């Protein structure tokens, strides 16, 4: 009997017992569909987070006060003997291949405009925000340059904050109070949405020096640096280290490149995707038990058939191949239906919940399908060996 004949006979046997075959393959179908849905959510989150993180560009370096060995966010590092200053930012801007520098101070304060007031995030920044963070000004202009020398009381509003404070009226030139100080609105930013949990539209931007006085800080929380993309990041990092070590006398700062951030975040998100894939794999394990059980029962039910095959000259190897082929066919059908079901569910999620980031992870889909075939081979070996070892006379007498 040729291999094609064995596969054809296996398909016919599986189809002739529809209910049993469906129930057997159901565990694999659910398992593979679970793997596809969970990994699609994991991959979608992975892509979404990295896209959110890189929307401000890719050739960025962040400098934090304090020597640490872990990644952090603005304001997360401890105070040092000599904090990062505006003078440090000015010196860094003069380095070769440095395109722009942004000293950053973050705080929270009460905003008043006429009879309206509320609390919101206040960012003390420099003029390079549109260039470094890739955010455009839709009305007016952004903060002028050289505000670290003699800062003026200028403010730029986020899109949402401008709407809430001034509704349909033009906010340009209007006076607002931030904390205890009065500022004049000179610009409104474009609608940007949320980034890493921060609502970029619900912020007000003021000069860094003004923010230092407002929040009574000695130094800035962070300095962001935009460098020429044609230069290796290591060259820029070394130049920053040399300059700040000369200014501070020692390395009391931490430099985090965007490549380091992306690698760390990518590793964490990849582990997350792998973890949810493992959860779906539990269903595949249950499916393998189902195939083993059904194939073992099938051997007991078809003893006479096995005896007849042996009596007409079928060798043990042929009987073994026949039952093993049936297990593989079952796992193939279950795997294929599971892939179809999983892809359909992912597409439905996209339609029903468009806010949820989902993306088909084809590597995990192919891996799950390969595992389903492996399960068929593994779960079919023991029943196939049991069938092949039956003595022809004993099998015929069992009827």
For each residue, the residues with C-beta under 8 A, 3 or more apart:
1: 5 6 314 318
2: 5 6
3: 6 7
4: 7 8
5: 1 2 8 9
6: 1 2 3 9 10 318 321 322 325
7: 3 4 10 11 325 329
8: 4 5 11 12
9: 5 6 12 13 322 325
10: 6 7 13 14 322 325 326 328 329
11: 7 8 14 15 329
12: 8 9 15 16
13: 9 10 16 17 326
14: 10 11 17 21 326 329 330 333
15: 11 12 18 21
16: 12 13
17: 13 14 20 21
18: 15 21 22
19: 22 23
20: 17 23 24 294 298
21: 14 15 17 18 24 25 330 333
22: 18 19 25 26
23: 19 20 26 290 294
24: 20 21 27 290 291 294 330 334
25: 21 22 28 29 287 330 331 333 334 337
26: 22 23 29 30 287 290 334
27: 24 30 31 283 284 286 287 288 289 290 291 334
28: 25 31 32 284 287 288 290 291 331 334 335 338 372 375
29: 25 26 32 33 287 334 337 338 341
30: 26 27 33 34 283 287 338
31: 27 28 34 35 280 281 282 283 284 285 286 287 338 368 372
32: 28 29 35 36 280 283 284 334 335 338 339 341 342 368 369 372
33: 29 30 36 37 338 339 341 342 345
34: 30 31 37 38 279 280 283 342
35: 31 32 38 39 277 280 281 283 284 342 364 365 368
36: 32 33 39 40 280 338 339 342 343 345 346 360 361 364 365 368
37: 33 34 40 41 280 342 345 346 349
38: 34 35 41 42 276 277 279 280
39: 35 36 42 43 273 276 277 280 361 364 365
40: 36 37 43 44 342 346 349 358 359 360 361
41: 37 38 44 45 276 349 356 357 358
42: 38 39 45 46 269 272 273 275 276 277 361
43: 39 40 46 47 273 358 359 360 361 364
44: 40 41 47 48 356 357 358 359
45: 41 42 48 49 269 272 357
46: 42 43 49 50 266 269 270 272 273 359
47: 43 44 50 51 357 359
48: 44 45 51 52 357
49: 45 46 52 53 196 265 269
50: 46 47 53 54 262 265 266 269
51: 47 48 54 55
52: 48 49 55 194 195 196
53: 49 50 56 196 261 262 265
54: 50 51 57 58 258 262
55: 51 52 134 195
56: 53 60 132 133 134 195
57: 54 60 132 133 134 226
58: 54 229 258
59: 226 227 228 229 233 258
60: 56 57 132 224 225 226 227 257 258
61: 224 225 227 233 236 237 240 255 256 257 258
62: 222 223 224 225 255 256 257 258 261
63: 84 92 222 223 224 225 240 244 253 254 255 256
64: 68 72 74 76 77 84 221 222 253 254 256
65: 77 79 80 83 84 219 220 221 252 253 254
66: 77 78 79 80 252 253 254
67: 80 251 252 253 254
68: 64 72 77 78 254
69:
70:
71: 256 260 261 264
72: 64 68 76 77 254 256
73: 76
74: 64 104 106 221 222
75: 106 221 222
76: 64 72 73
77: 64 65 66 68 72 254
78: 66 68
79: 65 66 83
80: 65 66 67 83 252 253
81: 252
82: 219 248 249 252
83: 65 79 80 218 219 220
84: 63 64 65 88 89 103 219 220 222 223 253
85: 88 89 219 220
86: 89 90 103 148 208 209 212 220
87: 90 91 247
88: 84 85 91 92 103 223 244 247
89: 84 85 86 92 93 101 102 103 126 148 208 220 223
90: 86 87 93 94 101 148
91: 87 88 94 95 243 247
92: 63 88 89 95 98 101 223 225 240 243 244
93: 89 90 98 100 101
94: 90 91 98
95: 91 92 98 236 239 240 243
96: 239
97: 227 228 230 231 235 236
98: 92 93 94 95 101 225 226 227 228 236
99: 131 226 227 228
100: 93 128 131 132 225 226
101: 89 90 92 93 98 126 128 223 224 225 226
102: 89 125 126 128 129 132 133 223 224 225 226
103: 84 86 88 89 124 125 126 148 208 220 222 223
104: 74 123 124 125 208 220 221 222 223 224
105: 123 124 125 208 211 212 215 217 220 221
106: 74 75 121 122 123 124 221
107: 121 122 124 211 214 215
108: 119 120 121 122
109: 119 120 122 178 179 214
110: 117 118 119 177 178 179
111: 117 118 119 120 161 165 176 177 178 204
112: 116 117 176 177 178
113: 116 117 165 166 171 174 176 177
114:
115:
116: 112 113 164 165
117: 110 111 112 113
118: 110 111 164
119: 108 109 110 111
120: 108 109 111 161 202 203 204
121: 106 107 108 198 199 202 203 204
122: 106 107 108 109 178 179 203 204 206 211 214
123: 104 105 106 203 204 205 206 211
124: 103 104 105 106 107 206 207 208 209 210 211 212 214 215 220
125: 102 103 104 105 128 129 143 205 206 207 208
126: 89 101 102 103 129 143 145 147 148 207 208
127: 142 143 144 145 146 147
128: 100 101 102 125 131 132 226
129: 102 125 126 132 133 135 142 143 205
130: 133 134 135 136 137 142
131: 99 100 128 134 226
132: 56 57 60 100 102 128 129 224 226
133: 56 57 102 129 130 224
134: 55 56 57 130 131
135: 129 130 189 190 192 200
136: 130 189 190
137: 130 140 141 142 156 187 188 189 190
138: 159 188 189 190
139: 162 170 171 172 187 188
140: 137 156 172 185 186 187 188
141: 137 144 186 187
142: 127 129 130 137 156 186 187 205
143: 125 126 127 129 147 154 156 186 187 205 206 207
144: 127 141 147 152 154
145: 126 127
146: 127 149 150
147: 126 127 143 144 150 151 152 154 207 208 209
148: 86 89 90 103 126 151 207 208 209
149: 146
150: 146 147
151: 147 148 207 208 209 210
152: 144 147 207
153: 181 182 183 184 206 210
154: 143 144 147 183 184 186 206 207
155: 176 178 183 184 185 186 204 205 206
156: 137 140 142 143 185 186 187 188 189 204 205 206
157: 161 162 165 171 185 187 188 189 204 205
158: 161 162 188 189 192 199 200 201 202 203 204 205
159: 138 162 163 188 189 190 191 192 201
160: 163 164 191 199 201 202
161: 111 120 157 158 164 165 201 202 203 204
162: 139 157 158 159 165 166 171 185 188
163: 159 160 166 167
164: 116 118 160 161 167
165: 111 113 116 157 161 162 171 176
166: 113 162 163 169 170 171 174
167: 163 164
168:
169: 166 174
170: 139 166 173 174
171: 113 139 157 162 165 166 174 185 188
172: 139 140 185 186 187 188
173: 170 184 185 186
174: 113 166 169 170 171 184 185
175: 182 183 184 185
176: 111 112 113 155 165 182 183 184 185 204
177: 110 111 112 113 180 181 182 183
178: 109 110 111 112 122 155 181 182 183 204 206 214
179: 109 110 122 214
180: 177
181: 153 177 178 210 214
182: 153 175 176 177 178
183: 153 154 155 175 176 177 178 206 210
184: 153 154 155 173 174 175 176
185: 140 155 156 157 162 171 172 173 174 175 176 188
186: 140 141 142 143 154 155 156 172 173
187: 137 139 140 141 142 143 156 157 172
188: 137 138 139 140 156 157 158 159 162 171 172 185
189: 135 136 137 138 156 157 158 159 192 200 201 205
190: 135 136 137 138 159
191: 159 160 201
192: 135 158 159 189 195 200 201
193: 199 200 201
194: 52 197 198 199 200
195: 52 55 56 192 198 200
196: 49 52 53
197: 194
198: 121 194 195 203
199: 121 158 160 193 194 202 203
200: 135 158 189 192 193 194 195 203
201: 158 159 160 161 189 191 192 193
202: 120 121 158 160 161 199
203: 120 121 122 123 158 161 198 199 200
204: 111 120 121 122 123 155 156 157 158 161 176 178
205: 123 125 129 142 143 155 156 157 158 189
206: 122 123 124 125 143 153 154 155 156 178 183 210 211 214
207: 124 125 126 143 147 148 151 152 154 210 211
208: 86 89 103 104 105 124 125 126 147 148 151 211 212 220
209: 86 124 147 148 151 212 213
210: 124 151 153 181 183 206 207 213 214
211: 105 107 122 123 124 206 207 208 214 215 217
212: 86 105 124 208 209 215 216 217 218 219 220
213: 209 210 216
214: 107 109 122 124 178 179 181 206 210 211
215: 105 107 124 211 212
216: 212 213
217: 105 211 212 220 221
218: 83 212
219: 65 82 83 84 85 212
220: 65 83 84 85 86 89 103 104 105 124 208 212 217 223
221: 64 65 74 75 104 105 106 217
222: 62 63 64 74 75 84 103 104
223: 62 63 84 88 89 92 101 102 103 104 220
224: 60 61 62 63 101 102 104 132 133
225: 60 61 62 63 92 98 100 101 102 236 240
226: 57 59 60 98 99 100 101 102 128 131 132
227: 59 60 61 97 98 99 231 233 236
228: 59 97 98 99 231
229: 58 59
230: 97
231: 97 227 228 235 236
232: 235 236
233: 59 61 227 236 237 257 258 259
234: 237 238
235: 97 231 232 238 239
236: 61 95 97 98 225 227 231 232 233 239 240
237: 61 233 234 240 241 255 257
238: 234 235 241 242
239: 95 96 235 236 242 243
240: 61 63 92 95 225 236 237 243 244 255
241: 237 238 244 245 251 255
242: 238 239 245 246
243: 91 92 95 239 240 246 247
244: 63 88 92 240 241 247 248 251 253
245: 241 242 248 249 250 251
246: 242 243
247: 87 88 91 243 244
248: 82 244 245 251 252 253
249: 82 245
250: 245
251: 67 241 244 245 248
252: 65 66 67 80 81 82 248
253: 63 64 65 66 67 80 84 244 248
254: 63 64 65 66 67 68 72 77
255: 61 62 63 237 240 241
256: 61 62 63 64 71 72 260 261
257: 60 61 62 233 237 260 261
258: 54 58 59 60 61 62 233 261 262
259: 233 262 263
260: 71 256 257 263 264
261: 53 62 71 256 257 258 264 265
262: 50 53 54 258 259 265 266
263: 259 260 266 267
264: 71 260 261 267 268
265: 49 50 53 261 262 268 269
266: 46 50 262 263 269 270
267: 263 264 270 271
268: 264 265 271 272
269: 42 45 46 49 50 265 266 272 273
270: 46 266 267 273 274
271: 267 268 274 275
272: 42 45 46 268 269 275 276
273: 39 42 43 46 269 270 276 277 361 364
274: 270 271 277 278
275: 42 271 272 278 279
276: 38 39 41 42 272 273 279 280
277: 35 38 39 42 273 274 280 281 364 368
278: 274 275 281 282
279: 34 38 275 276 282
280: 31 32 34 35 36 37 38 39 276 277 283 284 368
281: 31 35 277 278 284 285 368 371
282: 31 278 279 285 286
283: 27 30 31 32 34 35 280 286 287
284: 27 28 31 32 35 280 281 287 288 368 371 372 375
285: 31 281 282 288 289
286: 27 31 282 283 289 290
287: 25 26 27 28 29 30 31 283 284 290 291 334 372 375
288: 27 28 284 285 291 292 375 378 379
289: 27 285 286 292 293 379
290: 23 24 26 27 28 286 287 293 294
291: 24 27 28 287 288 294 295 327 330 331 375 376 379 380
292: 288 289 295 296 379 380 382 383
293: 289 290 296 297
294: 20 23 24 290 291 297 298 330
295: 291 292 298 299 323 326 327 330 379 380 383 384
296: 292 293 299 300 382 383 386
297: 293 294 300 301
298: 20 294 295 301 302 323 326 383
299: 295 296 302 303 306 323 383 386 387
300: 296 297 303
301: 297 298
302: 298 299 305 306 387
303: 299 300 306 307 390 395 398 399
304: 307 308 395 396 398 399
305: 302 308 309
306: 299 302 303 309 310 319 387 390 395
307: 303 304 310 311 390 392 393 394 395 396 397 398 399
308: 304 305 311 312 395 396
309: 305 306 312 314 318 319 322
310: 306 307 313 314 316 319 390 391 392 395
311: 307 308 392 396
312: 308 309
313: 310
314: 1 309 310 318 319
315: 318 319
316: 310 319 320 388 389
317: 320 321 388
318: 1 6 309 314 315 321 322
319: 306 309 310 314 315 316 322 323 384 387 388 390
320: 316 317 323 324 384 385 387 388
321: 6 317 318 324 325 384
322: 6 9 10 309 318 319 325 326 384 387
323: 295 298 299 319 320 326 327 380 383 384 387 388
324: 320 321 327 328 377 380 381 384
325: 6 7 9 10 321 322 328 329
326: 10 13 14 295 298 322 323 329 330 380
327: 291 295 323 324 330 331 376 377 379 380 383 384
328: 10 324 325 331 332 373 376 377 380
329: 7 10 11 14 325 326 332 333 376
330: 14 21 24 25 291 294 295 326 327 333 334 376
331: 25 28 291 327 328 334 335 372 373 375 376 377 379
332: 328 329 335 336 372 373 376
333: 14 21 25 329 330 336 337
334: 24 25 26 27 28 29 32 287 330 331 337 338 372
335: 28 32 331 332 338 339 368 369 372 373
336: 332 333 339 340 369
337: 25 29 333 334 340 341
338: 28 29 30 31 32 33 36 334 335 341 342 368 369 372
339: 32 33 36 335 336 342 343 365 368 369
340: 336 337 343 344
341: 29 32 33 337 338 344 345
342: 32 33 34 35 36 37 40 338 339 345 346 365
343: 36 339 340 346 347 360 365
344: 340 341 347 348
345: 33 36 37 341 342 348 349
346: 36 37 40 342 343 349 350 358 360
347: 343 344 350 351
348: 344 345 351 352
349: 37 40 41 345 346 352 353 356 358
350: 346 347 353 354 358
351: 347 348 354
352: 348 349
353: 349 350 356
354: 350 351
355:
356: 41 44 349 353
357: 41 44 45 47 48
358: 40 41 43 44 346 349 350
359: 40 43 44 46 47
360: 36 40 43 343 346 365
361: 36 39 40 42 43 273 364 365
362: 365 366
363: 366 367
364: 35 36 39 43 273 277 361 367 368
365: 35 36 39 339 342 343 360 361 362 368 369
366: 362 363 369 370
367: 363 364 370 371
368: 31 32 35 36 277 280 281 284 335 338 339 364 365 371 372
369: 32 335 336 338 339 365 366 372 373
370: 366 367 373 374
371: 281 284 367 368 374 375
372: 28 31 32 284 287 331 332 334 335 338 368 369 375 376
373: 328 331 332 335 369 370 376 377
374: 370 371 377 378
375: 28 284 287 288 291 331 371 372 378 379
376: 291 327 328 329 330 331 332 372 373 379 380
377: 324 327 328 331 373 374 380 381
378: 288 374 375 381
379: 288 289 291 292 295 327 331 375 376 382 383
380: 291 292 295 323 324 326 327 328 376 377 383 384
381: 324 377 378 384 385
382: 292 296 379 385 386
383: 292 295 296 298 299 323 327 379 380 386 387
384: 295 319 320 321 322 323 324 327 380 381 387 388
385: 320 381 382 388 389
386: 296 299 382 383 389 390
387: 299 302 306 319 320 322 323 383 384 390
388: 316 317 319 320 323 384 385
389: 316 385 386
390: 303 306 307 310 319 386 387 394 395
391: 310 394 395
392: 307 310 311 395 396
393: 307 396 397
394: 307 390 391 397 398
395: 303 304 306 307 308 310 390 391 392 398
396: 304 307 308 311 392 393 399
397: 307 393 394
398: 303 304 307 394 395
399: 303 304 307 396
